[in-house]
């Protein structure tokens, strides 16, 4: 029920945007959004409302976090007492 | 164009699973999530198969439909019987109340309509002179939409049956129940988009409980489990954000302001758990005219006894897996559900039934 899906903003008119979920277009209300959006931005949409702006680079940043954790843990196994992450 | 947030990658899944095995404690540890969307991702992708034997992940009270008390469902039905149009998210329709559901009330002639958002209920109200009631269930992710509708000039024939719930008090309550034995919480990503990491501080203060906010792609969940196990290994207990692309530490202040302008915390009854202080919401005085309970006095309703064999109360409090229930898959199936966990599409039993749950392991 707390499902929210990233969608690309196609156009903005006042407090409503037309968004695209991988080919499916619908509208999303923007009153619940913390910052303005422009076409090309991504927003997380829940029950007809956008709740968070996301940038396309965030996906890549996330993958780097995964890789850093996996690398730091496997280093620890090889005898390095620190896991290499800033605390 | 490829989707920038579709994070499916078998190589990374293997790396994260390896990290989980290296971080896992020798003693058994029970991790609990409180989100039906997490359970769907975990079960559908078979993520439990990737975990060491010592690490168990269970769903707690993570299905808003499942934790909605039978009295609220009965209230919605009685309102519909007085001739109002009742608008509900589709998940809610088949959940048993006092021996009947919104679906059976519809079959008996009540006007019950399925909506995908609070906004749709507004549109329905604008198109009719009849009374229209929006049955507002859901956690912090969903409550701001109800607040947004309350703040706009809602049509005079619209009222709202509030059943919103707040997750952090329920997490704290689980820790106080006997027999839960929780080693860490996988916190729900989209509730956290609204409340932020900061939203758990009050409920988790002095609890010494590791909490990691997790996203919903399979890799997000493996990553969050690894972060939880690392906290446990290191003897730490902090609120950690494992889903930074969608969650800021302070959450979404605009949505929080909408909530504060319309609602105040109130005690709420959770099916399977009981009444928890400050775990629900009620309207502030200036929005009382929108309160469907005031507009339609259906009398005081008390919870009816549940089927004794049904273990939904234990499933909702992470003290049992669906397969621990003697009714699971025998007397209780999605076509003839006994308890709410088999009805809500985010109920643990319904998810396990659909995706073969642990039997696939």
Interface residues (C-beta under 8 A of the other chain):
Chain A: X1 X2 X3 X4 X6 X22 X29 X31 X32 X33 X34 X42 X44 X46 X47 X48 X49 X51 X52 X54 X56 X57 X58 X59 X60 X61 X62 X63 X65 X66 X67 X69 X70 X73 X74 X76 X77 X83
Chain B: X3 X4 X5 X6 X7 X9 X12 X15 X16 X18 X19 X22 X23 X35 X36 X37 X63 X64 X65 X89 X91 X116 X117 X118 X119 X120 X137 X138 X139 X141 X142 X144 X145 X148 X188 X189 X190 X191 X193 X194 X215 X216 X219 X220 X223 X226 X227 X230 X244 X245 X246 X247 X252 X253 X254 X255 X258 X344 X346
